[in-house]
Amino acid sequence: MNRAGLHAKGSAILEGFASSLHELAEQTNVSMLQLLRQADDKIKKLETDLQKSKTTNTSLKRKLDTSKKSEAKWKKRAKTLRDDKEAVKEAKEVVEDYWASDEEWSE
């Protein structure tokens, strides 16, 4: 083969190689774009999930605050009832002492 033939054959091989590299580069770009879109979709989903979680967390905090306030009210009511029970017990003792002393006076 002469020099011109070798040069033509080499050029054809290089063109084929360059064409293959160009096609591979395009496929890589397409794959990278697809991966970027998928990553973007996942990020958006995570942001949505995070927002829902924040909303749920805020709602749960409100419910917890309400429960704590309610618990405080019930504790106060229970204390009042214990105090009332103690007052009734003391009043009962006073009445019993009164009736006992009244019986002593009537004898």
Disulfide bonds with the S-S distance in Angstrom:
none
